[in-house]
Amino acid sequence: QVQLVESGGGLVQAEGSLRLSCAASGRSVSSYAMGWFRQAPGKEREFVASISRTSGSTYYADSVKGRFTISRDNDKNTMHLQMNRPKPEDTAVYYCAADRRRAASILPSIIGDMDYWGKGTLVTVSS
């Protein structure tokens, strides 16, 4: 199985930028479709973005489309989330997750479909 560790969280001003990283160990990220999810204080965890296992296709929640970019580097066994023009409502703990289904085109968005999770990194966006 794979172990996931997020990094890059912190305090960022609205309309700034921040890059989150997810480092994998134990197995190559090329074996998984990957995704970012987030959980704001007092709210349920929600989908942010996902990227397919091999084709690099991406899928975004409407709330972040056009501002956030998900990417992966299979050679470095990492995944990233570039957050541009963040808003205060983007404040949350961000989690990376892996989906072990084999189909190359899968773009996960459902929490229950993810098999492995990191512990999260806190992003706070100030206005």
LOVEXLO-456011 format. One record per atom (N, C-alpha, C): residue number from 1; residue in one letter; atom name; x, y, z. Coordinates in steps of 0.2 Angstrom, whole numbers. Each point is the difference from the previous one (the first is absolute). Example, Ala and Ser with C-alpha at 12.3 -4.5 7.8 and 13.67 -1.06 7.14 Angstrom:
REM LOVEXLO-456011
+-----+---+----+-------+-------+-------+
|   k | r |  a |     X |     Y |     Z |
+-----+---+----+-------+-------+-------+
|   1 | A |  N |    66 |   -28 |    39 |
|   1 | A | CA |    -4 |     6 |     0 |
|   1 | A |  C |     4 |     6 |     0 |
|   2 | S |  N |    -2 |     5 |    -4 |
|   2 | S | CA |     4 |     6 |     1 |
|   2 | S |  C |    -4 |     5 |     3 |
+-----+---+----+-------+-------+-------+
This chain:
REM LOVEXLO-456011
+-----+---+----+-------+-------+-------+
|   k | r |  a |     X |     Y |     Z |
+-----+---+----+-------+-------+-------+
|   1 | Q |  N |     4 |    -6 |     0 |
|   1 | Q | CA |    -4 |     6 |     0 |
|   1 | Q |  C |     4 |     6 |     0 |
|   2 | V |  N |    -3 |     6 |    -1 |
|   2 | V | CA |     4 |     6 |    -1 |
|   2 | V |  C |    -1 |     4 |     7 |
|   3 | Q |  N |     5 |     4 |     2 |
|   3 | Q | CA |    -1 |     5 |     5 |
|   3 | Q |  C |     1 |     7 |    -3 |
|   4 | L |  N |    -4 |     4 |     2 |
|   4 | L | CA |    -1 |     7 |    -3 |
|   4 | L |  C |     2 |     5 |     6 |
|   5 | V |  N |     4 |     5 |    -2 |
|   5 | V | CA |     1 |     6 |     5 |
|   5 | V |  C |    -1 |     6 |    -4 |
|   6 | E |  N |    -4 |     5 |     3 |
|   6 | E | CA |    -1 |     6 |    -3 |
|   6 | E |  C |     5 |     5 |     3 |
|   7 | S |  N |     1 |     5 |    -4 |
|   7 | S | CA |     4 |     6 |     2 |
|   7 | S |  C |    -1 |     6 |    -4 |
|   8 | G |  N |     2 |     6 |     3 |
|   8 | G | CA |    -1 |     6 |    -4 |
|   8 | G |  C |    -5 |     5 |     3 |
|   9 | G |  N |    -4 |    -3 |     5 |
|   9 | G | CA |    -5 |     4 |     2 |
|   9 | G |  C |     2 |     6 |     4 |
|  10 | G |  N |    -4 |     5 |     2 |
|  10 | G | CA |     2 |     6 |     4 |
|  10 | G |  C |    -5 |     5 |    -1 |
|  11 | L |  N |     2 |     6 |     2 |
|  11 | L | CA |    -4 |     6 |    -1 |
|  11 | L |  C |     2 |     4 |    -6 |
|  12 | V |  N |    -5 |     1 |    -4 |
|  12 | V | CA |     1 |     4 |    -6 |
|  12 | V |  C |    -6 |     5 |    -1 |
|  13 | Q |  N |     2 |     5 |    -3 |
|  13 | Q | CA |    -5 |     6 |    -1 |
|  13 | Q |  C |    -4 |    -2 |    -6 |
|  14 | A |  N |    -6 |     3 |     0 |
|  14 | A | CA |    -5 |    -1 |    -5 |
|  14 | A |  C |     3 |     3 |    -6 |
|  15 | E |  N |    -1 |    -3 |    -6 |
|  15 | E | CA |     3 |     2 |    -7 |
|  15 | E |  C |     7 |    -1 |     0 |
|  16 | G |  N |     3 |    -4 |     5 |
|  16 | G | CA |     7 |    -2 |    -1 |
|  16 | G |  C |     1 |    -7 |    -3 |
|  17 | S |  N |     5 |    -4 |     2 |
|  17 | S | CA |     0 |    -6 |    -3 |
|  17 | S |  C |     4 |    -5 |     5 |
|  18 | L |  N |    -2 |    -6 |     0 |
|  18 | L | CA |     3 |    -5 |     4 |
|  18 | L |  C |     0 |    -7 |    -4 |
|  19 | R |  N |     6 |    -4 |     2 |
|  19 | R | CA |     0 |    -6 |    -4 |
|  19 | R |  C |     1 |    -6 |     6 |
|  20 | L |  N |    -5 |    -4 |    -1 |
|  20 | L | CA |     0 |    -6 |     5 |
|  20 | L |  C |     3 |    -6 |    -4 |
|  21 | S |  N |     4 |    -4 |     4 |
|  21 | S | CA |     3 |    -6 |    -2 |
|  21 | S |  C |    -3 |    -6 |     3 |
|  22 | C |  N |     0 |    -6 |    -3 |
|  22 | C | CA |    -1 |    -6 |     3 |
|  22 | C |  C |     5 |    -5 |    -2 |
|  23 | A |  N |     4 |    -2 |     5 |
|  23 | A | CA |     5 |    -5 |    -1 |
|  23 | A |  C |    -2 |    -7 |     1 |
|  24 | A |  N |     1 |    -5 |    -4 |
|  24 | A | CA |    -2 |    -6 |     1 |
|  24 | A |  C |     6 |    -5 |     1 |
|  25 | S |  N |    -1 |    -5 |     4 |
|  25 | S | CA |     5 |    -5 |     1 |
|  25 | S |  C |    -3 |    -7 |     1 |
|  26 | G |  N |     4 |    -5 |    -1 |
|  26 | G | CA |    -3 |    -7 |     0 |
|  26 | G |  C |    -2 |    -3 |    -6 |
|  27 | R |  N |    -2 |     5 |    -5 |
|  27 | R | CA |    -2 |    -2 |    -6 |
|  27 | R |  C |     0 |     6 |    -5 |
|  28 | S |  N |     0 |    -2 |    -6 |
|  28 | S | CA |     0 |     6 |    -5 |
|  28 | S |  C |    -6 |     3 |    -1 |
|  29 | V |  N |    -1 |     7 |     0 |
|  29 | V | CA |    -6 |     3 |    -1 |
|  29 | V |  C |    -3 |    -2 |    -7 |
|  30 | S |  N |     4 |    -2 |    -4 |
|  30 | S | CA |    -2 |    -2 |    -7 |
|  30 | S |  C |    -5 |    -6 |     0 |
|  31 | S |  N |    -1 |    -3 |     6 |
|  31 | S | CA |    -5 |    -5 |     1 |
|  31 | S |  C |    -7 |     2 |     2 |
|  32 | Y |  N |     0 |     7 |     1 |
|  32 | Y | CA |    -6 |     2 |     3 |
|  32 | Y |  C |    -3 |     6 |    -4 |
|  33 | A |  N |    -6 |     1 |     0 |
|  33 | A | CA |    -3 |     7 |    -2 |
|  33 | A |  C |     0 |     3 |     7 |
|  34 | M |  N |     1 |     7 |     0 |
|  34 | M | CA |     2 |     4 |     6 |
|  34 | M |  C |    -5 |     5 |     0 |
|  35 | G |  N |    -1 |     3 |     6 |
|  35 | G | CA |    -5 |     5 |     1 |
|  35 | G |  C |     2 |     5 |     6 |
|  36 | W |  N |    -3 |     6 |     0 |
|  36 | W | CA |     1 |     4 |     6 |
|  36 | W |  C |    -7 |     1 |     2 |
|  37 | F |  N |    -1 |     0 |     7 |
|  37 | F | CA |    -6 |     1 |     3 |
|  37 | F |  C |     1 |     6 |     6 |
|  38 | R |  N |    -5 |     3 |     3 |
|  38 | R | CA |     1 |     4 |     5 |
|  38 | R |  C |    -6 |     0 |     5 |
|  39 | Q |  N |     2 |     2 |     6 |
|  39 | Q | CA |    -5 |     1 |     5 |
|  39 | Q |  C |     1 |     6 |     4 |
|  40 | A |  N |    -5 |     5 |    -1 |
|  40 | A | CA |     0 |     6 |     4 |
|  40 | A |  C |    -3 |    -1 |     7 |
|  41 | P |  N |     2 |     4 |     5 |
|  41 | P | CA |    -3 |     0 |     6 |
|  41 | P |  C |    -8 |    -1 |     1 |
|  42 | G |  N |    -2 |    -5 |     3 |
|  42 | G | CA |    -7 |    -1 |     1 |
|  42 | G |  C |    -4 |    -2 |    -7 |
|  43 | K |  N |     4 |    -2 |    -5 |
|  43 | K | CA |    -3 |    -3 |    -6 |
|  43 | K |  C |     2 |    -7 |    -2 |
|  44 | E |  N |    -3 |    -3 |    -4 |
|  44 | E | CA |     2 |    -6 |    -2 |
|  44 | E |  C |     5 |     0 |    -5 |
|  45 | R |  N |     4 |    -5 |    -1 |
|  45 | R | CA |     5 |    -1 |    -5 |
|  45 | R |  C |    -3 |     0 |    -7 |
|  46 | E |  N |     4 |     4 |    -4 |
|  46 | E | CA |    -3 |     1 |    -7 |
|  46 | E |  C |     6 |    -1 |    -5 |
|  47 | F |  N |    -3 |    -2 |    -6 |
|  47 | F | CA |     5 |    -1 |    -6 |
|  47 | F |  C |     3 |     7 |    -2 |
|  48 | V |  N |     6 |     0 |    -2 |
|  48 | V | CA |     3 |     6 |    -3 |
|  48 | V |  C |     2 |    -1 |    -7 |
|  49 | A |  N |     4 |    -6 |    -2 |
|  49 | A | CA |     3 |    -1 |    -6 |
|  49 | A |  C |     3 |    -7 |    -1 |
|  50 | S |  N |     0 |    -3 |    -6 |
|  50 | S | CA |     3 |    -6 |     0 |
|  50 | S |  C |     3 |    -1 |    -7 |
|  51 | I |  N |     5 |    -5 |    -1 |
|  51 | I | CA |     4 |    -1 |    -6 |
|  51 | I |  C |     0 |    -7 |    -1 |
|  52 | S |  N |    -1 |    -2 |    -6 |
|  52 | S | CA |     0 |    -7 |    -2 |
|  52 | S |  C |     7 |    -3 |     1 |
|  53 | R |  N |     0 |    -7 |     0 |
|  53 | R | CA |     6 |    -4 |     1 |
|  53 | R |  C |     5 |     1 |    -5 |
|  54 | T |  N |    -2 |     0 |    -6 |
|  54 | T | CA |     6 |     0 |    -5 |
|  54 | T |  C |    -1 |     5 |    -5 |
|  55 | S |  N |    -6 |     2 |    -2 |
|  55 | S | CA |    -1 |     5 |    -5 |
|  55 | S |  C |     1 |     7 |     2 |
|  56 | G |  N |    -1 |     1 |     6 |
|  56 | G | CA |     1 |     7 |     2 |
|  56 | G |  C |    -6 |     5 |     0 |
|  57 | S |  N |    -6 |    -4 |    -2 |
|  57 | S | CA |    -6 |     4 |     0 |
|  57 | S |  C |    -1 |     3 |     7 |
|  58 | T |  N |    -4 |     5 |     0 |
|  58 | T | CA |    -1 |     3 |     7 |
|  58 | T |  C |    -8 |     2 |     0 |
|  59 | Y |  N |    -2 |     1 |     6 |
|  59 | Y | CA |    -7 |     2 |     2 |
|  59 | Y |  C |     0 |     4 |     6 |
|  60 | Y |  N |    -4 |     5 |     0 |
|  60 | Y | CA |     0 |     5 |     5 |
|  60 | Y |  C |    -7 |     1 |     3 |
|  61 | A |  N |     0 |     2 |     6 |
|  61 | A | CA |    -7 |     2 |     3 |
|  61 | A |  C |    -1 |     7 |    -3 |
|  62 | D |  N |    -6 |     2 |    -1 |
|  62 | D | CA |    -2 |     6 |    -3 |
|  62 | D |  C |     3 |     6 |     4 |
|  63 | S |  N |     1 |    -1 |     7 |
|  63 | S | CA |     2 |     6 |     4 |
|  63 | S |  C |     7 |     2 |    -1 |
|  64 | V |  N |     4 |    -5 |    -3 |
|  64 | V | CA |     7 |     2 |    -1 |
|  64 | V |  C |     2 |     0 |    -7 |
|  65 | K |  N |    -4 |    -2 |    -4 |
|  65 | K | CA |     1 |     0 |    -8 |
|  65 | K |  C |     3 |     7 |    -2 |
|  66 | G |  N |     5 |    -1 |    -4 |
|  66 | G | CA |     3 |     7 |    -2 |
|  66 | G |  C |     5 |     3 |     5 |
|  67 | R |  N |     0 |    -2 |     6 |
|  67 | R | CA |     5 |     3 |     5 |
|  67 | R |  C |     5 |    -5 |     2 |
|  68 | F |  N |    -2 |    -7 |     1 |
|  68 | F | CA |     5 |    -5 |     2 |
|  68 | F |  C |     2 |    -5 |    -5 |
|  69 | T |  N |     6 |    -2 |     0 |
|  69 | T | CA |     2 |    -5 |    -5 |
|  69 | T |  C |     3 |    -6 |     4 |
|  70 | I |  N |    -2 |    -6 |    -2 |
|  70 | I | CA |     3 |    -6 |     3 |
|  70 | I |  C |     5 |    -3 |    -6 |
|  71 | S |  N |     5 |    -3 |     3 |
|  71 | S | CA |     5 |    -3 |    -4 |
|  71 | S |  C |     3 |    -5 |     3 |
|  72 | R |  N |     4 |    -5 |    -4 |
|  72 | R | CA |     3 |    -5 |     3 |
|  72 | R |  C |     7 |    -1 |    -3 |
|  73 | D |  N |     5 |    -3 |     4 |
|  73 | D | CA |     7 |    -1 |    -3 |
|  73 | D |  C |     1 |    -7 |     2 |
|  74 | N |  N |    -2 |    -5 |    -4 |
|  74 | N | CA |     1 |    -7 |     1 |
|  74 | N |  C |     8 |    -2 |     2 |
|  75 | D |  N |     4 |     4 |    -4 |
|  75 | D | CA |     7 |    -2 |     1 |
|  75 | D |  C |     3 |     2 |     7 |
|  76 | K |  N |    -3 |     5 |     3 |
|  76 | K | CA |     1 |     3 |     7 |
|  76 | K |  C |    -5 |    -3 |     5 |
|  77 | N |  N |    -4 |    -4 |    -2 |
|  77 | N | CA |    -5 |    -3 |     4 |
|  77 | N |  C |    -4 |     6 |     4 |
|  78 | T |  N |    -2 |     5 |    -3 |
|  78 | T | CA |    -3 |     6 |     3 |
|  78 | T |  C |    -6 |     2 |    -4 |
|  79 | M |  N |    -5 |     4 |     4 |
|  79 | M | CA |    -5 |     3 |    -3 |
|  79 | M |  C |    -1 |     7 |     3 |
|  80 | H |  N |    -2 |     5 |    -4 |
|  80 | H | CA |     0 |     7 |     2 |
|  80 | H |  C |    -7 |     3 |    -1 |
|  81 | L |  N |    -2 |     5 |     4 |
|  81 | L | CA |    -5 |     4 |    -1 |
|  81 | L |  C |     2 |     7 |     0 |
|  82 | Q |  N |     0 |     3 |    -6 |
|  82 | Q | CA |     2 |     8 |     0 |
|  82 | Q |  C |    -7 |     4 |     1 |
|  83 | M |  N |     0 |     4 |     6 |
|  83 | M | CA |    -5 |     4 |     1 |
|  83 | M |  C |     1 |     7 |    -1 |
|  84 | N |  N |    -3 |     2 |    -6 |
|  84 | N | CA |     0 |     7 |    -2 |
|  84 | N |  C |    -6 |     4 |     2 |
|  85 | R |  N |     1 |     6 |     2 |
|  85 | R | CA |    -6 |     4 |     2 |
|  85 | R |  C |    -4 |    -3 |     5 |
|  86 | P |  N |     3 |    -2 |     6 |
|  86 | P | CA |    -5 |    -4 |     5 |
|  86 | P |  C |    -4 |     5 |     3 |
|  87 | K |  N |    -6 |    -2 |     3 |
|  87 | K | CA |    -5 |     4 |     3 |
|  87 | K |  C |     0 |    -2 |     7 |
|  88 | P |  N |    -3 |     4 |     5 |
|  88 | P | CA |     0 |    -2 |     7 |
|  88 | P |  C |    -4 |    -6 |     0 |
|  89 | E |  N |    -5 |    -2 |    -4 |
|  89 | E | CA |    -4 |    -6 |     1 |
|  89 | E |  C |     4 |    -6 |    -3 |
|  90 | D |  N |     6 |     1 |    -2 |
|  90 | D | CA |     4 |    -6 |    -1 |
|  90 | D |  C |     4 |    -2 |     6 |
|  91 | T |  N |    -1 |     3 |     5 |
|  91 | T | CA |     3 |    -2 |     7 |
|  91 | T |  C |    -2 |    -7 |     2 |
|  92 | A |  N |     4 |    -4 |     1 |
|  92 | A | CA |    -1 |    -7 |     1 |
|  92 | A |  C |     6 |    -4 |     1 |
|  93 | V |  N |    -1 |    -6 |     3 |
|  93 | V | CA |     5 |    -5 |     0 |
|  93 | V |  C |     0 |    -4 |    -7 |
|  94 | Y |  N |     5 |     0 |    -3 |
|  94 | Y | CA |     0 |    -3 |    -7 |
|  94 | Y |  C |     4 |    -7 |     1 |
|  95 | Y |  N |    -4 |    -5 |    -3 |
|  95 | Y | CA |     2 |    -7 |     0 |
|  95 | Y |  C |     2 |    -3 |    -7 |
|  96 | C |  N |     5 |    -3 |    -1 |
|  96 | C | CA |     1 |    -4 |    -6 |
|  96 | C |  C |    -2 |    -7 |     1 |
|  97 | A |  N |    -2 |    -3 |    -5 |
|  97 | A | CA |    -3 |    -7 |     0 |
|  97 | A |  C |     1 |    -4 |    -6 |
|  98 | A |  N |     0 |    -6 |     0 |
|  98 | A | CA |     2 |    -5 |    -5 |
|  98 | A |  C |    -6 |    -5 |    -1 |
|  99 | D |  N |    -2 |    -1 |    -7 |
|  99 | D | CA |    -5 |    -5 |    -2 |
|  99 | D |  C |     4 |    -5 |    -3 |
| 100 | R |  N |    -1 |    -6 |     2 |
| 100 | R | CA |     4 |    -6 |    -3 |
| 100 | R |  C |    -4 |    -4 |    -5 |
| 101 | R |  N |    -6 |     3 |    -3 |
| 101 | R | CA |    -3 |    -3 |    -5 |
| 101 | R |  C |     5 |     0 |    -6 |
| 102 | R |  N |     0 |    -5 |    -5 |
| 102 | R | CA |     5 |     0 |    -5 |
| 102 | R |  C |    -1 |     3 |    -6 |
| 103 | A |  N |    -7 |     2 |    -1 |
| 103 | A | CA |    -1 |     3 |    -7 |
| 103 | A |  C |     4 |     7 |     0 |
| 104 | A |  N |     3 |     1 |    -6 |
| 104 | A | CA |     4 |     5 |    -1 |
| 104 | A |  C |    -4 |     7 |     0 |
| 105 | S |  N |    -6 |     0 |    -2 |
| 105 | S | CA |    -4 |     6 |    -1 |
| 105 | S |  C |    -3 |     3 |     6 |
| 106 | I |  N |     0 |    -4 |     5 |
| 106 | I | CA |    -4 |     2 |     6 |
| 106 | I |  C |     2 |     6 |     3 |
| 107 | L |  N |    -5 |     5 |     1 |
| 107 | L | CA |     1 |     6 |     3 |
| 107 | L |  C |    -4 |     0 |     7 |
| 108 | P |  N |     3 |    -2 |     5 |
| 108 | P | CA |    -4 |    -1 |     6 |
| 108 | P |  C |    -3 |     7 |     3 |
| 109 | S |  N |    -6 |     0 |     3 |
| 109 | S | CA |    -2 |     6 |     4 |
| 109 | S |  C |    -4 |    -2 |     6 |
| 110 | I |  N |    -1 |    -6 |     1 |
| 110 | I | CA |    -4 |    -3 |     6 |
| 110 | I |  C |     5 |    -2 |     5 |
| 111 | I |  N |    -2 |     3 |     6 |
| 111 | I | CA |     5 |    -2 |     6 |
| 111 | I |  C |     0 |    -7 |     1 |
| 112 | G |  N |    -6 |    -4 |    -1 |
| 112 | G | CA |     0 |    -7 |     2 |
| 112 | G |  C |     4 |    -4 |    -5 |
| 113 | D |  N |     2 |     3 |    -6 |
| 113 | D | CA |     4 |    -4 |    -5 |
| 113 | D |  C |     7 |     0 |     1 |
| 114 | M |  N |     2 |     5 |     5 |
| 114 | M | CA |     7 |     0 |     1 |
| 114 | M |  C |     3 |    -5 |     5 |
| 115 | D |  N |     5 |    -3 |    -2 |
| 115 | D | CA |     3 |    -5 |     5 |
| 115 | D |  C |     5 |     2 |     5 |
| 116 | Y |  N |     4 |     5 |    -2 |
| 116 | Y | CA |     5 |     2 |     4 |
| 116 | Y |  C |     0 |     8 |     1 |
| 117 | W |  N |     2 |     2 |     6 |
| 117 | W | CA |    -1 |     7 |     2 |
| 117 | W |  C |     7 |     2 |     4 |
| 118 | G |  N |     2 |     6 |    -2 |
| 118 | G | CA |     5 |     4 |     5 |
| 118 | G |  C |    -4 |     3 |     6 |
| 119 | K |  N |     4 |     3 |     4 |
| 119 | K | CA |    -2 |     3 |     6 |
| 119 | K |  C |    -3 |     7 |     0 |
| 120 | G |  N |     2 |     3 |    -6 |
| 120 | G | CA |    -3 |     6 |    -2 |
| 120 | G |  C |     5 |     6 |     2 |
| 121 | T |  N |    -1 |     6 |    -3 |
| 121 | T | CA |     4 |     6 |     1 |
| 121 | T |  C |    -4 |     6 |     0 |
| 122 | L |  N |     0 |     4 |     5 |
| 122 | L | CA |    -4 |     5 |     1 |
| 122 | L |  C |     1 |     6 |    -4 |
| 123 | V |  N |    -4 |     3 |    -4 |
| 123 | V | CA |     0 |     6 |    -4 |
| 123 | V |  C |    -5 |     5 |     3 |
| 124 | T |  N |     3 |     6 |     1 |
| 124 | T | CA |    -4 |     5 |     3 |
| 124 | T |  C |     1 |     6 |    -5 |
| 125 | V |  N |    -6 |     3 |    -2 |
| 125 | V | CA |     0 |     5 |    -5 |
| 125 | V |  C |    -2 |     6 |     4 |
| 126 | S |  N |     4 |     6 |     0 |
| 126 | S | CA |    -2 |     6 |     3 |
| 126 | S |  C |    -3 |     5 |    -5 |
| 127 | S |  N |    -5 |     4 |     2 |
| 127 | S | CA |    -3 |     5 |    -5 |
| 127 | S |  C |     4 |     6 |     1 |
+-----+---+----+-------+-------+-------+
